[in-house]
């Protein structure tokens, strides 16, 4: 077995990308996330969210609001 490789977390490297994750069993297709964060979320034909891209620093506050305001608590903001 070779030497262990220590991976430096993205935050320590100064590179953080954020995305929204949907808890599909919890989501009931209310669509509030798309209203609050149309820059990132669109809805499919049944009203379920499609996360189109990462969350930029400029809209991070809006993304946090969308997570907090989801009536089913089906959104998470994840650092990658």
Secondary structure, 3 states (H helix, E strand, C coil): CCCCCCCCCHHHHCCCCEEEEECCCCCCCCCHHHHHCCCCEEECCCCCEEECCCECHHHHHHHHHHHHHCCCCCEEEEEC
